[in-house]
Amino acid sequence: MFRLISPGDRHIRLDSIEVCRGIAATMVLLSHCGRTLGAPVNFGHPPFGLFFQFGRSGVDFFFVLSGFLIALLHWNDIGRPDRLKRYGIRRVTRIYPTYWLVLLAIVPLDIFTHTLFDNYGALWEVAKSILLLPQDQTIIHVTWSLRNELLFYMLFGLLIYNRRIGAAVAGVWITVLLIRPLYSGPTTNAWVEVLTTPMNFEFLAGVALGWAFPRIRLTRPGWVLGAGLAAFLCLWYAEDQMWMWLQPPGQMFLVCLAYSFAASTTLLGLSALELDGRLKMPKILVTLGGASYLLYLVHVPALLILGSSERHLHLLRFAPGWLLAIVFVVAILAATLILHIYVERPLLRAVRPRPAAPPIAPTAAMV
């Protein structure tokens, strides 16, 4: 069923990965659209009901995808400390410039409204938000996931710096992750939560996939893709029935394993199909994938602003809630694409080093 891909194989752009990123960010947007606009101060009810609450799984998909890309692009850097500087610069510039740009845009307004954050008087808390250090309340709520992302980047960077030390630290971390589900009590320390959340297993699943992908080739990638999509459909139904919410760590571990399987098989099938030349992605979806990080950061503040506009303009008198929500979603997507093309993309070109061409090269925006 598999055949090896030679290390000298041609360079390939995996646009399907970018498209997955864009779809995942859009699903998170739709999930938060229901919760934010459905609040009593806005529409008073979720405009799409519970249909898109499954969209929160977009974060699970991002975690698997992140591990996949890091392993795919940097596995051969492990144990080569001369590669650490370049790796670190690319990881830092992937996260912080866009994030700080968004903060500069929203914080001046939020200081007066306290819509997102109400602790600006505590300078250390503000500093932790700016630096993305673990904390209980953040200026932009969705950045909780970036703290896990940075932890993963640091652990992989340690492997690049020293293979043995990195492997030892990773082994201890994985052991703690395996023990954590046995403890069902709540975690009140933000640092402990970042280190021990079962969602970290999704990074590890992505790393395993990224290691395997250049070394194997599927003869029936469509079946693998179908298995991944079928798993997502089952999880979608489970989310709709609210079977997977507020679970203790032991059950959350199983949920994360389920999402790891669904995301890994979906990524493997799509990437293999594209590698075989049997799949071509629309350019607009690839561009949306490039804008996905910006979309992830701005969508909740944008929804809050649009919800406020409805309260002041009484827009529900002219359109049903579901239609108004669709208009808001389309407006956020369009604005994000424009900002990505004319602001974020030039910013990243200015601050990031040119990528070295790996054996399998995803598009520059998603690295």
C-alpha positions as CSV (number, residue, x, y, z in Angstrom):
1,M,0.0,0.0,0.0
2,F,3.0,2.3,0.5
3,R,6.1,3.1,-1.4
4,L,9.0,5.3,-0.3
5,I,9.4,8.8,-1.6
6,S,13.1,9.5,-2.3
7,P,14.7,12.4,-0.4
8,G,15.6,14.0,-3.7
9,D,12.1,14.1,-5.0
10,R,10.9,17.4,-6.6
11,H,9.8,20.4,-4.7
12,I,6.1,20.6,-4.2
13,R,3.6,23.2,-3.0
14,L,1.0,21.6,-0.8
15,D,-1.9,24.1,-1.3
16,S,-4.3,21.6,0.2
17,I,-2.8,22.3,3.6
18,E,-3.4,26.1,3.2
19,V,-7.0,25.4,2.2
20,C,-7.4,23.2,5.3
21,R,-6.1,26.1,7.4
22,G,-8.6,28.5,5.9
23,I,-11.5,26.2,6.3
24,A,-10.5,25.5,10.0
25,A,-10.3,29.2,10.7
26,T,-13.7,29.8,9.1
27,M,-15.2,27.0,11.2
28,V,-13.9,28.6,14.3
29,L,-15.4,31.9,13.1
30,L,-18.8,30.3,12.6
31,S,-18.7,28.6,16.0
32,H,-17.9,31.9,17.7
33,C,-20.5,33.7,15.5
34,G,-23.2,31.6,17.2
35,R,-22.0,32.2,20.7
36,T,-21.1,35.9,20.3
37,L,-24.1,37.0,18.3
38,G,-26.4,34.7,20.3
39,A,-25.6,36.5,23.6
40,P,-28.5,38.2,25.3
41,V,-27.1,41.7,24.5
42,N,-26.9,40.9,20.8
43,F,-29.4,38.6,19.0
44,G,-30.5,36.8,22.1
45,H,-30.3,33.4,20.4
46,P,-27.7,31.6,18.2
47,P,-28.4,32.6,14.6
48,F,-27.5,29.1,13.4
49,G,-28.7,27.2,16.4
50,L,-26.2,24.6,17.5
51,F,-25.2,23.6,13.9
52,F,-21.8,25.3,13.9
53,Q,-20.7,24.6,17.4
54,F,-18.6,21.8,15.8
55,G,-16.5,24.7,14.5
56,R,-14.5,24.8,17.7
57,S,-12.7,21.7,16.4
58,G,-10.9,24.0,14.0
59,V,-8.4,24.6,16.9
60,D,-7.9,20.8,17.2
61,F,-7.2,20.7,13.5
62,F,-4.7,23.6,13.8
63,F,-2.8,21.8,16.5
64,V,-2.4,18.7,14.3
65,L,-1.5,20.8,11.3
66,S,1.1,22.7,13.2
67,G,2.9,19.5,14.3
68,F,2.7,18.2,10.8
69,L,4.3,21.3,9.2
70,I,7.0,21.6,11.8
71,A,8.1,18.0,11.4
72,L,7.7,18.2,7.6
73,L,9.9,21.3,7.3
74,H,12.4,20.9,10.2
75,W,12.8,17.2,11.0
76,N,16.2,17.2,9.3
77,D,17.2,20.1,11.5
78,I,17.1,18.0,14.7
79,G,20.5,17.9,16.3
80,R,21.8,20.7,14.2
81,P,22.2,23.8,16.4
82,D,23.4,25.9,13.4
83,R,19.8,25.7,12.2
84,L,18.3,26.9,15.4
85,K,18.6,30.6,14.8
86,R,16.7,30.4,11.5
87,Y,14.1,28.2,13.0
88,G,13.6,30.5,15.9
89,I,13.3,33.6,13.7
90,R,10.7,31.9,11.5
91,R,8.7,30.7,14.5
92,V,8.7,34.1,16.3
93,T,7.9,36.0,13.1
94,R,5.0,33.6,12.4
95,I,3.3,34.4,15.6
96,Y,4.2,37.9,16.9
97,P,4.2,40.5,14.1
98,T,0.6,39.8,13.1
99,Y,-0.5,39.5,16.7
100,W,1.1,42.8,17.7
101,L,-0.5,44.5,14.7
102,V,-3.9,43.3,15.8
103,L,-3.3,44.5,19.4
104,L,-2.3,47.9,18.1
105,A,-5.5,48.2,16.3
106,I,-7.9,47.0,19.0
107,V,-6.3,47.9,22.4
108,P,-6.8,51.7,22.1
109,L,-10.5,51.2,21.6
110,D,-10.8,48.5,24.2
111,I,-9.1,50.6,26.9
112,F,-12.2,52.8,26.9
113,T,-14.8,50.0,26.3
114,H,-13.3,47.1,28.3
115,T,-15.1,44.8,25.9
116,L,-12.3,42.3,25.7
117,F,-10.1,42.9,28.7
118,D,-10.7,44.7,32.0
119,N,-7.4,44.6,33.7
120,Y,-5.3,47.2,31.9
121,G,-4.2,48.6,35.3
122,A,-2.2,45.5,36.0
123,L,0.9,46.1,33.9
124,W,2.2,42.5,34.4
125,E,-1.0,41.0,33.1
126,V,-0.9,43.3,30.1
127,A,2.7,42.4,29.5
128,K,1.8,38.7,29.7
129,S,-0.8,39.2,27.1
130,I,1.6,41.1,24.8
131,L,4.3,38.4,25.2
132,L,1.7,35.5,25.1
133,L,2.7,34.1,28.5
134,P,0.2,31.9,30.2
135,Q,-2.5,33.8,32.1
136,D,-6.2,33.4,33.1
137,Q,-7.6,36.3,31.2
138,T,-6.1,37.5,27.9
139,I,-6.8,40.6,25.8
140,I,-7.8,38.4,22.8
141,H,-9.4,35.3,24.2
142,V,-8.5,33.0,21.3
143,T,-4.8,33.5,22.0
144,W,-4.9,30.8,24.7
145,S,-4.1,28.4,21.8
146,L,-1.0,30.4,20.8
147,R,0.6,29.7,24.2
148,N,0.4,25.9,23.5
149,E,1.8,26.6,20.0
150,L,4.8,28.5,21.5
151,L,5.4,25.7,24.0
152,F,5.5,23.2,21.1
153,Y,7.9,25.5,19.1
154,M,10.2,25.7,22.1
155,L,10.3,21.9,22.6
156,F,11.0,21.3,19.0
157,G,13.7,24.0,19.1
158,L,15.3,22.2,21.9
159,L,15.5,19.1,19.8
160,I,17.2,21.1,17.1
161,Y,19.7,22.5,19.6
162,N,20.6,19.2,21.1
163,R,18.9,15.9,20.1
164,R,19.6,14.1,23.4
165,I,18.5,16.9,25.7
166,G,15.5,17.6,23.6
167,A,14.5,14.0,23.5
168,A,14.8,13.7,27.3
169,V,12.7,16.8,27.9
170,A,10.1,15.6,25.3
171,G,10.0,12.2,27.0
172,V,9.3,13.8,30.4
173,W,6.7,16.0,28.9
174,I,4.9,13.1,27.2
175,T,5.0,11.1,30.4
176,V,3.3,14.0,32.2
177,L,0.7,14.2,29.4
178,L,0.0,10.5,29.8
179,I,-0.4,10.8,33.6
180,R,-2.5,13.9,33.5
181,P,-5.8,12.1,32.3
182,L,-5.6,10.0,35.5
183,Y,-6.1,13.1,37.6
184,S,-9.6,14.4,37.2
185,G,-9.4,17.5,39.3
186,P,-9.5,21.0,37.7
187,T,-6.3,22.9,36.9
188,T,-6.3,26.4,38.2
189,N,-2.7,27.3,37.3
190,A,-2.4,28.7,33.7
191,W,1.1,27.4,33.3
192,V,0.1,23.9,34.3
193,E,-2.8,24.0,32.0
194,V,-0.6,24.9,29.0
195,L,1.9,22.2,29.8
196,T,-0.6,19.4,30.5
197,T,-3.8,19.9,28.4
198,P,-4.6,16.8,26.5
199,M,-4.8,18.9,23.3
200,N,-1.0,18.8,23.3
201,F,-1.3,15.2,22.0
202,E,-2.6,16.7,18.8
203,F,0.7,18.3,18.2
204,L,2.4,14.9,18.7
205,A,0.0,13.3,16.2
206,G,0.9,16.0,13.7
207,V,4.6,15.4,14.2
208,A,4.2,11.7,13.6
209,L,2.3,12.4,10.4
210,G,4.9,15.0,9.3
211,W,7.7,12.5,9.9
212,A,5.9,9.7,8.0
213,F,4.5,11.7,5.0
214,P,7.8,12.2,3.0
215,R,8.7,8.6,3.6
216,I,5.6,6.8,2.4
217,R,3.1,7.2,-0.5
218,L,-0.5,6.0,-0.4
219,T,-1.9,4.0,-3.3
220,R,-5.5,4.8,-2.3
221,P,-5.4,8.3,-0.7
222,G,-9.0,8.8,-1.5
223,W,-10.0,6.1,1.0
224,V,-7.8,7.7,3.6
225,L,-9.4,11.1,3.0
226,G,-12.8,9.5,3.1
227,A,-12.0,7.9,6.5
228,G,-10.9,11.3,7.9
229,L,-14.0,13.1,6.7
230,A,-16.3,10.3,8.0
231,A,-14.6,10.6,11.4
232,F,-15.2,14.4,11.3
233,L,-18.9,13.8,10.5
234,C,-19.2,11.5,13.5
235,L,-17.5,14.0,15.7
236,W,-19.8,16.7,14.3
237,Y,-22.8,14.8,15.4
238,A,-21.3,14.2,18.8
239,E,-20.6,17.9,19.2
240,D,-24.2,18.7,18.1
241,Q,-25.5,16.4,20.9
242,M,-23.1,18.2,23.3
243,W,-21.5,14.9,24.3
244,M,-18.0,16.4,24.1
245,W,-18.2,19.5,26.2
246,L,-16.8,20.2,29.7
247,Q,-15.2,16.7,29.9
248,P,-12.8,15.7,32.6
249,P,-9.1,15.2,31.5
250,G,-9.5,11.4,31.1
251,Q,-12.4,11.8,28.6
252,M,-10.9,14.9,27.0
253,F,-7.8,12.7,26.2
254,L,-10.1,10.4,24.2
255,V,-11.7,13.4,22.5
256,C,-8.3,14.7,21.4
257,L,-7.3,11.3,20.1
258,A,-10.4,11.2,18.1
259,Y,-9.7,14.6,16.6
260,S,-6.1,13.6,16.0
261,F,-7.2,10.6,13.9
262,A,-9.7,12.6,12.0
263,A,-7.3,15.5,11.2
264,S,-4.3,13.3,10.5
265,T,-6.1,11.0,8.0
266,T,-7.7,14.1,6.3
267,L,-4.4,15.8,5.9
268,L,-2.7,12.6,4.8
269,G,-5.3,11.9,2.2
270,L,-5.5,15.5,0.8
271,S,-1.7,15.8,0.7
272,A,-1.2,12.5,-1.0
273,L,-3.9,13.3,-3.6
274,E,-2.2,16.6,-4.4
275,L,1.2,15.0,-4.5
276,D,-0.1,12.6,-7.1
277,G,-1.4,15.6,-9.2
278,R,-5.1,14.5,-8.7
279,L,-6.1,17.6,-6.8
280,K,-6.0,21.3,-7.6
281,M,-7.1,23.9,-5.1
282,P,-8.9,27.2,-6.0
283,K,-6.7,30.2,-5.6
284,I,-9.2,32.1,-3.4
285,L,-9.2,29.2,-0.9
286,V,-5.4,29.1,-0.9
287,T,-5.4,32.9,-0.2
288,L,-7.9,32.4,2.6
289,G,-5.6,29.8,4.1
290,G,-2.8,32.4,4.1
291,A,-5.1,34.8,5.9
292,S,-6.3,32.2,8.4
293,Y,-4.1,33.4,11.3
294,L,-5.2,37.0,10.9
295,L,-8.8,35.8,10.7
296,Y,-8.4,33.7,13.8
297,L,-7.1,36.8,15.7
298,V,-9.6,39.4,14.6
299,H,-12.9,37.5,14.2
300,V,-14.1,37.8,17.8
301,P,-13.5,41.5,18.1
302,A,-15.1,42.0,14.7
303,L,-18.2,40.0,15.8
304,L,-18.4,42.1,19.0
305,I,-18.3,45.3,16.9
306,L,-20.9,44.0,14.4
307,G,-23.1,42.8,17.3
308,S,-22.9,46.3,18.7
309,S,-23.9,47.8,15.4
310,E,-27.0,45.7,15.3
311,R,-28.0,47.0,18.8
312,H,-27.6,50.6,17.7
313,L,-29.1,50.3,14.2
314,H,-31.8,47.6,15.1
315,L,-30.9,45.6,12.0
316,L,-33.0,42.7,13.1
317,R,-36.0,44.7,12.1
318,F,-34.9,44.4,8.4
319,A,-33.4,40.9,8.2
320,P,-33.7,37.6,10.2
321,G,-30.8,36.7,12.5
322,W,-29.4,33.9,10.4
323,L,-29.2,36.2,7.3
324,L,-27.6,39.0,9.2
325,A,-25.1,36.6,10.6
326,I,-24.2,35.4,7.1
327,V,-23.7,39.0,6.1
328,F,-21.4,39.6,9.1
329,V,-19.4,36.4,8.3
330,V,-18.9,37.4,4.7
331,A,-17.9,40.9,5.7
332,I,-15.3,39.6,8.2
333,L,-13.9,37.2,5.6
334,A,-13.7,39.9,2.9
335,A,-12.1,42.4,5.2
336,T,-9.6,39.8,6.5
337,L,-8.5,38.9,2.9
338,I,-8.0,42.6,2.1
339,L,-5.9,43.2,5.2
340,H,-3.9,40.0,4.6
341,I,-3.0,41.0,1.0
342,Y,-2.3,44.6,1.6
343,V,-1.0,44.7,5.2
344,E,-0.1,41.3,6.7
345,R,1.6,39.9,3.7
346,P,4.0,42.9,3.1
347,L,4.7,42.9,6.9
348,L,5.7,39.3,6.9
349,R,7.9,39.7,3.8
350,A,9.7,42.6,5.6
351,V,10.4,40.8,8.9
352,R,10.9,37.2,7.8
353,P,14.0,35.6,6.2
354,R,13.4,33.9,2.9
355,P,12.5,30.2,3.4
356,A,15.0,27.6,2.4
357,A,13.4,25.1,0.0
358,P,12.7,21.8,1.8
359,P,12.1,18.6,-0.1
360,I,8.3,19.2,0.2
361,A,7.6,22.9,0.4
362,P,4.3,24.3,1.6
363,T,3.4,27.9,0.6
364,A,5.4,30.6,2.4
365,A,2.4,32.0,4.2
366,M,1.7,28.8,6.1
367,V,5.2,28.0,7.2
